[in-house]
Structure formats: structure tokens, C-alpha cells
């Protein structure tokens, strides 16, 4: 820089500097870095508040009305050879006799179903190695549905639940975080959960697992496909829906309940009217021998006839384990399984029959039984392939 002295023109000439400002934006970056550093040092704001999620309403059931009920059916293996889930909505197959069932109250029976809800990393299928248990829900025996059991003329509990014993109200509440800030930085974020079930039997201490489909006894189970139902929460209205595995079809409404099927036979199964045995020795226990059919096939218990005196199920009296249905016009409504009846004619398992009885509209025989009763159900029409078809018949 050069300063020229001039008495006529008193000016200072300074060369202009060209600056491309390569540091432009550095200040903003430092401010952002400072904020991130402070957040890592000082506890950041995380929303730990939990809110209540209710089952999203659906239309169905009697009168086709909107309901928030969520329906669960739990099927146990029966005592046939080989075991199946036919007539499996029956606590007899886990050791609870109808007589004790009719008198059971919450304080007298601690057996319960446990629904387990898991989170898994986004995009992965659930299995025992990647799942994290987040909460559970218990359904005890006395909170289930009741049906009228004709052989003892009493109402008994069946393993059918609506998520709550209060009908047509928001029920089966689940509690989870209001937003995902708690799960930020983990692989467990998102709105998807996976649900499975177990039954804890206090009669014999056995734990029974369940699958989401009717598996053939001793069949192979794929955990990622056969065990879980998918649950998705909606934070916009704090609701949730349940979906059935790979098909992604919604389940849980009265017209399409959530069905769980046991994976093992209970060691406490009492059959229809007694305890079956493999030794075939007779005695006061009423265990049938090789000449008779034990459990449902023979007449067991203290009055049971052992050995060759046993009366086989299919070859003896016309007895059946059945599921009962009511007709509301042409709409068919299930009352659950577990009932045992005699009929005037032979029936085909799995078909539907209209009956001439003031307390029952439709029956579906699920298994053969030997029944110690003189009560008869008069079949008036059938068989039909569906319950709706039976209800529509004259």
C-alpha cells in the first residue's frame, strides 16, 4: 500500500481484497456440533409416557354391530389316537373335570393363559434369538366364556375369551410408549409387535405352548411362521389390530377369532369321563384294558368297566363331543365346544345338524364319545356343510 501526498486531491487509495469466504457456514456447523455435544453430556428430553391402546373396532357378530371385543379361542389336543384338536375347546383335556369346572371360582384355580408380546429388529421375522419380551397379558380360566353342559346340567367354562369380561366396551387394553423417542438408536423401534401364547396348568405344573394353526400331532413346527400373530399399533388413535401371519388378514373379531392350537398333549387329560391308561390294568380307577377303549372309548372312573367290558366310542352308544351354535335368523353364532350328547341317529363328524331342542339350534359333532346319560338330542335336519346353511334350512 502506498500513500501519496497531494494537496489538491486528498484521497487514500487502498487496493481492494478479493475474499471467497471459504469459511462460510463454519459458525453454523460449530453451533450444531455444540448442541449435539451438550445433548450427549446432559440427559436429552425423552418421552417415557405410556398410553393405553385399545383393540380397533370391527363390525360383526349378532346383529352385525360395531364392537371392540377381541376374541381368542384356545384348542387343546384331545385323547384320541393320534390326538387331534377336534372338540379341543374343552378343559377336560388339561385335567379339569366338568364337575370341578362348574364350581370353579377365581380363588380356586390359578391356571391361566399368558399372551406374550415381543419386539424384533425391523424387517426380521421373530424367533427365540432376536425377539425381546416387552409385556404380557394374562387370561385366567374364570374370565372365559361359559356354556351349558347337559350331562351335569351345569354351566362350565370353555377356553374362549373376549379379552375382557365387559362386553361391547373398549377392552384388552395394552400400554406402550406414546412415541418412539425411547427406542431411538435401537433396532426395536416401529409399531409392529408379535404375539404368542402359553398355558400354565396348575393341576400338574405343565406349561403348554401354542401354534397359530391346527398342526398335525408330532408335525414339524417352524417358529418364525407357525408360532406368532402380528400386532400393529396406530398412534393416531391409540388402537391396534392383530394379523394372521403371512396372509396379513385381520383376525380377532367375533367372525374370525384369534385361534391358538396346543403343541403337546397334557399329562392330566381326563378324557370324557375318566383317566385313560396304557397299562390296561383294571381296578377302582376304571382304567380300561386292551380289550376296551380307554378315555373316551371306555367308561372309566370309579364306575368304569375295564378289560373286555369296556364300551368303545364308535361301536357303542351314539355319543358325541359337539360344538353348539345358535341361529339369529340366518346368522350362525358359536356357543363353543365341550358339550357331550347322545343322538337318535348316527352323525358325520365335522358336519352341521339342526336339532329339535328348545335350548339348542345347531350342533356340529367333533368326536365320538361314550355318554353315561339317557338324555337324547333329536336331529331334525342335516347334514349341512356350513352352519349358515343349517340355520337357513326349514
Rosetta blueprint (number, residue, H / E / L):
1 X L
2 X L
3 X L
4 X L
5 X L
6 X L
7 X L
8 X L
9 X L
10 X L
11 X L
12 X L
13 X L
14 X L
15 X L
16 X L
17 X L
18 X L
19 X L
20 X L
21 X L
22 X L
23 X L
24 X L
25 X L
26 X H
27 X H
28 X H
29 X H
30 X H
31 X H
32 X H
33 X H
34 X H
35 X H
36 X H
37 X H
38 X H
39 X H
40 X H
41 X H
42 X L
43 X L
44 X L
45 X L
46 X L
47 X L
48 X L
49 X L
50 X E
51 X E
52 X E
53 X E
54 X E
55 X E
56 X L
57 X L
58 X E
59 X E
60 X E
61 X L
62 X H
63 X H
64 X H
65 X E
66 X E
67 X E
68 X L
69 X L
70 X L
71 X L
72 X E
73 X E
74 X E
75 X E
76 X L
77 X L
78 X L
79 X L
80 X L
81 X L
82 X L
83 X L
84 X L
85 X L
86 X L
87 X L
88 X L
89 X L
90 X L
91 X H
92 X H
93 X H
94 X H
95 X L
96 X L
97 X L
98 X H
99 X H
100 X H
101 X H
102 X H
103 X H
104 X L
105 X L
106 X H
107 X H
108 X H
109 X L
110 X L
111 X L
112 X E
113 X E
114 X E
115 X E
116 X E
117 X E
118 X E
119 X E
120 X L
121 X L
122 X L
123 X L
124 X L
125 X L
126 X L
127 X L
128 X L
129 X L
130 X L
131 X L
132 X E
133 X E
134 X E
135 X E
136 X E
137 X E
138 X E
139 X E
140 X E
141 X H
142 X H
143 X H
144 X L
145 X E
146 X E
147 X E
148 X E
149 X E
150 X L
151 X L
152 X L
153 X L
154 X E
155 X E
156 X E
157 X E
158 X E
159 X L
160 X E
161 X E
162 X L
163 X L
164 X L
165 X L
166 X L
167 X L
168 X L
169 X L
170 X L
171 X L
172 X L
173 X L
174 X E
175 X E
176 X E
177 X E
178 X L
179 X L
180 X L
181 X H
182 X H
183 X H
184 X L
185 X L
186 X L
187 X L
188 X L
189 X L
190 X L
191 X L
192 X E
193 X E
194 X E
195 X E
196 X E
197 X E
198 X E
199 X E
200 X E
201 X L
202 X L
203 X L
204 X L
205 X L
206 X L
207 X E
208 X E
209 X E
210 X E
211 X E
212 X L
213 X L
214 X L
215 X L
216 X L
217 X L
218 X L
219 X L
220 X L
221 X L
222 X L
223 X H
224 X H
225 X H
226 X H
227 X L
228 X L
229 X E
230 X E
231 X E
232 X E
233 X E
234 X E
235 X L
236 X L
237 X L
238 X L
239 X E
240 X E
241 X E
242 X E
243 X E
244 X E
245 X H
246 X H
247 X H
248 X L
249 X E
250 X E
251 X E
252 X L
253 X E
254 X L
255 X L
256 X E
257 X L
258 X E
259 X E
260 X E
261 X E
262 X E
263 X L
264 X L
265 X L
266 X L
267 X L
268 X L
269 X L
270 X L
271 X L
272 X L
273 X L
274 X L
275 X L
276 X L
277 X L
278 X L
279 X L
280 X L
281 X L
282 X L
283 X L
284 X L
285 X L
286 X L
287 X L
288 X L
289 X L
290 X L
291 X L
292 X L
293 X L
294 X L
295 X L
296 X L
297 X L
298 X L
299 X L
300 X L
301 X L
302 X L
303 X L
304 X L
305 X L
306 X L
307 X H
308 X H
309 X H
310 X L
311 X L
312 X L
313 X L
314 X L
315 X L
316 X L
317 X L
318 X L
319 X E
320 X E
321 X E
322 X E
323 X E
324 X E
325 X E
326 X E
327 X E
328 X E
329 X L
330 X L
331 X E
332 X E
333 X E
334 X E
335 X E
336 X E
337 X E
338 X E
339 X E
340 X E
341 X E
342 X E
343 X E
344 X L
345 X L
346 X L
347 X L
348 X L
349 X L
350 X L
351 X L
352 X E
353 X E
354 X E
355 X E
356 X E
357 X E
358 X L
359 X L
360 X E
361 X E
362 X E
363 X E
364 X E
365 X E
366 X E
367 X E
368 X E
369 X E
370 X L
371 X L
372 X L
373 X L
374 X L
375 X L
376 X E
377 X E
378 X L
379 X E
380 X E
381 X E
382 X E
383 X E
384 X E
385 X L
386 X L
387 X H
388 X H
389 X H
390 X H
391 X H
392 X H
393 X L
394 X L
